[in-house]
Amino acid sequence: MKLQSNIRKTLIALSLVMVFIFTTPAYAADGNDESDNNVNVINYDDIEDLVLENNLRLKSNKYSIEDMEDIIDDIHDARDEIREMLSKSSGSGPSMPIEMPSSTDVREKMQLAELSFAYAERKIINGSQELFVILKQVDKNLVLLERNSQTLSNQLEKIKLSYKYGYALSSQVDELEYKLEQIYKDYNSLLQQRDLLLLQFKNLIGASSSEEIMLGQIPELDIGYISEIDYESDLKEAIKNSMSIEILKKELRNADASSKKISTEVKIRKTEIDVELTNQYQLILQKHDELLLARNNLNLQENELLKGYIQLNAGNITKSNLDSLINEVKNQKSIIEIAESNLFMEVEKYKAMVGGMI
């Protein structure tokens, strides 16, 4: 009968949609010429809205969910038509039983797909935010390498001059040239990595590869949050909000698992969450210690720089020695900024896990 065939096609279409939801690749949309000629500043707080509005993978999956809702409506319409046909034919003798699709099963599958989609959505947003921070860290490291290369170049010029007049060895020149060459290699390698990361970031926020974007500043780190962390309370909150637990429950129910099986698997997942959140908390403490150490080192180096100015005036050190001290202080400030961004990133991950991304 044609109606039964349509129902089978509908259920097949539903299965294809379920597969399609998390296998569709994301491609950045091409921007127009006017937007490509402008430099857009992307701030950390802009990322969530940009991903939700422009990420093509999320758009595609959203449309797939909407398609599933249309399919459910079609199933309801088909059921009504069959019931009407059965009612009309009931007076003309016994009718053949017709296997009907369960709208409850379809609805459960759709709810699972929606929950999985929401989880994937948050993962893409969080991943985009993390990539933003990593790109800022790469920029800081590039500045460090540029500063070090300039310092070495200056030293190399002076040592070559000293060698020319017999006050330095050729091995000293070779050593500096080798160090400078290694810095150039590291710089070019890091620059290539940054280009790849930036393309990935553009893809996530839906920007075209040719669009010029500038990354804004990382939000200020809230150090006070760390000292106020109540791990036991956060663990309870993380388990209560856990999207992975909800997904697990729905998957098991859709697979007709027993209540005992579901309970056991949920307990296992809760134990895993405890381990994951503990590790993340310990990572925050580690990054916090690294930041404190970096700040302490800056204090020591600034004291050495003050002594350097005094020694220069007294004629005990050269201007080159003082420049090295100045460079060390500048580098340490960059190291502190990187340490702050590392800690910020780990705190954001912890907050997301407590909020349900675990």
Phi, psi and omega in degrees: 000141187297323182295319177299321179297320179296321179296317179300318179296323179296315180293323176297318179298321178299317179298319180295322178298317181300320179290322186293330190304315185245025175237358181282125179286157179260133177234133180289140179284148178285133178274162178279170186296323183295315181291329181292335182276352180255153176260118180264129177273123180253117177264158181305317183288349178277341193299314183303312180296321180296317179296313182295326183276327193241342184293122187289330178296316179293320178299315181298315180294324178298316179296327179293319176299317179296323176298321180296321178296321177296321179298318179298319177299319178298320179296317177299317179297318180297319179298317180298320180295318181294317179299321179294320179295318180296323180295319181290327184269356185295335181274357184253025177112175181297139181253153179284137178294139180243123181285122183259142175289143180275119178293333178296315179299317181295318179297320178298318180294322179293320178297321176296317179296319179296317179294318178296322178296316179298321179294315179296322179301312179295323179296319179294319179297311181297320178295323179293319178295320178295320180295325175302312181295319180298318178298320178295323178293320178300318178300319179296320179292326176295320177297319177302313181294321178298317181295318180292323179293323178294319178298315180293324179298317178296318179295322182294319179300317182290320182289329176293321178294319178295321179295323180301323182259012173083018181257005179214160180266154178296330179296328177293320177295314180300320182297315180292321178297321179294314179300319180294321178297320179294322178296318178299319179296315179298320181296312181295321178296315180293324178296320177295319178297320179297318179301318179292317179296322180294321176298319179296318180297316178301319180299318182294323181267004176080021178270152178284156182295335182271353183288134179275121178232151177237133182273129178285195184274151173288136179305153182296137181288131178265090181297325182300331181300323185295315181291341182265001181296127173250097189301313183300319178293319180294325179296315178299319180294319180297318179293319180296322184269351189306118177285330181293326177293317180296320178295317179301314180301313182293322178297317181292321178295320178295334178270010179059036178288151180289160179297326178294317178298315180299314181300318181294315182294323178294319178299319178298316181295322177297321177296319178297320179297320177301316180294314182296316181290324176299315179299320180292321178296317178297325178294323176298314180298321179296313180294328177294317178297320179297322179293317179298320178295318180297320179292322178295319178297325178296318178301317179297317182290325177293324176295320178295324179293319177299318177297324181298318178299319180295316181293326178294316179296330179276354179082016182272340176227164180268168176298327178296319177298319180294320179299323178295320178295319178297318180295321179297320178295317178298316179297320181294325176296322176294321178298321177296317179298320178293318178297321178296318180291326176298314180294318177303316182296318181290325176295319178297321177297317180298314179300318180296320179295317177297327180283355176125352181276061179204000000 
